[in-house]
Amino acid sequence: SYGVSINIERLYHVLNESDPEVVYKEKVPCPEPFNFMGIRANGDIYPCCNWDINDPLASLAQGSYSVDEILNIWRGKRWRDLRKSIIEDRYPEICKKCMQNFTRPFYDVVTG
């Protein structure tokens, strides 16, 4: 034993959607724009892997990127505005297509 216990009966009900009270129902803010930055080979920068590739939050000139350039983008207005909108529960439209879908309660996601 690794000190982990699992209530199999409860897990069964959760997986079979028969006991909604045991499923997490609160909204969870998306953590991606707070701890992730994706940079494509062409220099386009995105806040998550689900973001529309035709709408990067920023772009860098191809070649070597300086830490200062990346920090300026990370701290820049578009990134700050995105974080603020997530904190205020005003997600961009693209977030509705996210596989993790932090825009609605987990129970709604698993029950369709």
TITIKOL-278382 format. One line per field, with one value per residue (C-alpha): residue number from 0; residue in three letters; x, y, z. Coordinates in Angstrom, 1 decimal. Layout:
<rs>
fiza = [NUM, ...]
zagu = [ALA, ...]
xx = [X, ...]
yy = [Y, ...]
zz = [Z, ...]
</rs>
This chain:
<rs>
fiza = [0, 1, 2, 3, 4, 5, 6, 7, 8, 9, 10, 11, 12, 13, 14, 15, 16, 17, 18, 19, 20, 21, 22, 23, 24, 25, 26, 27, 28, 29, 30, 31, 32, 33, 34, 35, 36, 37, 38, 39, 40, 41, 42, 43, 44, 45, 46, 47, 48, 49, 50, 51, 52, 53, 54, 55, 56, 57, 58, 59, 60, 61, 62, 63, 64, 65, 66, 67, 68, 69, 70, 71, 72, 73, 74, 75, 76, 77, 78, 79, 80, 81, 82, 83, 84, 85, 86, 87, 88, 89, 90, 91, 92, 93, 94, 95, 96, 97, 98, 99, 100, 101, 102, 103, 104, 105, 106, 107, 108, 109, 110, 111]
zagu = [SER, TYR, GLY, VAL, SER, ILE, ASN, ILE, GLU, ARG, LEU, TYR, HIS, VAL, LEU, ASN, GLU, SER, ASP, PRO, GLU, VAL, VAL, TYR, LYS, GLU, LYS, VAL, PRO, CYS, PRO, GLU, PRO, PHE, ASN, PHE, MET, GLY, ILE, ARG, ALA, ASN, GLY, ASP, ILE, TYR, PRO, CYS, CYS, ASN, TRP, ASP, ILE, ASN, ASP, PRO, LEU, ALA, SER, LEU, ALA, GLN, GLY, SER, TYR, SER, VAL, ASP, GLU, ILE, LEU, ASN, ILE, TRP, ARG, GLY, LYS, ARG, TRP, ARG, ASP, LEU, ARG, LYS, SER, ILE, ILE, GLU, ASP, ARG, TYR, PRO, GLU, ILE, CYS, LYS, LYS, CYS, MET, GLN, ASN, PHE, THR, ARG, PRO, PHE, TYR, ASP, VAL, VAL, THR, GLY]
xx = [0.0, 1.2, -1.0, -3.7, -7.2, -9.9, -13.6, -14.4, -18.2, -18.1, -15.8, -18.2, -21.0, -19.0, -17.9, -21.4, -22.8, -25.3, -24.3, -23.8, -23.2, -19.8, -18.6, -16.8, -19.3, -17.4, -15.8, -12.1, -10.2, -8.1, -4.5, -2.9, -2.3, -0.9, 1.8, 2.2, 3.5, 3.7, 6.1, 5.8, 8.8, 7.6, 7.7, 3.9, 3.1, 0.0, -1.4, -2.4, -2.3, -6.0, -5.6, -6.5, -3.2, -4.5, -4.8, -1.5, -1.3, 2.0, 4.8, 8.6, 10.9, 12.2, 15.6, 16.8, 14.5, 15.8, 14.5, 13.6, 11.4, 9.6, 9.1, 7.8, 5.1, 4.3, 3.8, 2.2, -1.3, -2.8, -1.6, -2.7, -6.1, -6.6, -5.7, -8.1, -10.9, -10.4, -10.3, -13.6, -15.1, -15.2, -13.6, -12.7, -15.0, -12.1, -12.2, -15.6, -13.9, -11.2, -10.9, -10.2, -13.0, -12.4, -15.3, -18.0, -18.3, -16.6, -19.9, -21.4, -18.4, -18.6, -22.4, -22.5]
yy = [0.0, 3.5, 5.2, 5.9, 4.6, 4.6, 4.3, 1.9, 2.2, 6.0, 5.9, 3.5, 6.0, 8.9, 7.1, 5.9, 9.4, 8.0, 10.2, 13.8, 15.0, 13.4, 15.0, 18.3, 21.0, 24.3, 26.3, 26.1, 29.0, 27.9, 27.9, 27.9, 31.7, 31.9, 29.3, 28.3, 30.0, 28.1, 29.4, 27.9, 27.6, 30.6, 32.8, 32.9, 32.8, 31.2, 30.9, 27.3, 24.4, 24.8, 28.4, 29.3, 29.2, 32.0, 34.3, 34.3, 36.6, 37.8, 37.0, 37.1, 37.5, 34.2, 33.3, 33.4, 34.9, 36.9, 36.3, 40.0, 39.8, 36.8, 38.5, 41.6, 39.5, 37.5, 40.8, 42.6, 44.0, 41.2, 38.5, 40.6, 41.2, 37.5, 36.6, 39.3, 38.0, 34.5, 35.7, 37.6, 34.4, 36.1, 33.4, 33.9, 32.0, 29.6, 28.3, 26.7, 24.2, 23.3, 19.6, 20.6, 23.1, 25.1, 27.4, 25.2, 22.9, 19.5, 17.7, 19.4, 18.3, 14.7, 14.5, 16.3]
zz = [0.0, -0.8, 1.7, -0.9, -0.4, -3.0, -2.3, -5.2, -4.7, -4.9, -7.9, -9.6, -9.1, -10.4, -13.5, -14.2, -13.6, -11.1, -8.1, -9.2, -5.7, -5.5, -8.8, -8.6, -9.5, -9.1, -11.9, -12.0, -13.7, -16.6, -15.4, -18.9, -19.5, -16.0, -16.4, -20.1, -23.2, -26.5, -29.1, -32.6, -34.9, -36.9, -33.7, -33.1, -29.4, -27.8, -24.3, -24.6, -27.1, -28.0, -29.1, -32.8, -34.7, -36.9, -33.9, -32.0, -28.9, -30.1, -32.6, -32.4, -35.4, -36.5, -35.1, -31.5, -28.9, -26.0, -22.5, -22.4, -25.5, -24.1, -20.7, -22.3, -24.1, -20.9, -19.0, -22.0, -22.4, -24.4, -22.0, -19.0, -20.6, -21.2, -17.6, -16.3, -18.5, -17.1, -13.5, -14.2, -15.9, -19.3, -21.5, -25.1, -27.6, -28.4, -24.8, -25.4, -27.7, -25.2, -24.3, -20.7, -20.8, -17.6, -18.7, -17.2, -14.2, -14.5, -14.0, -17.0, -19.1, -18.1, -18.5, -21.8]
</rs>
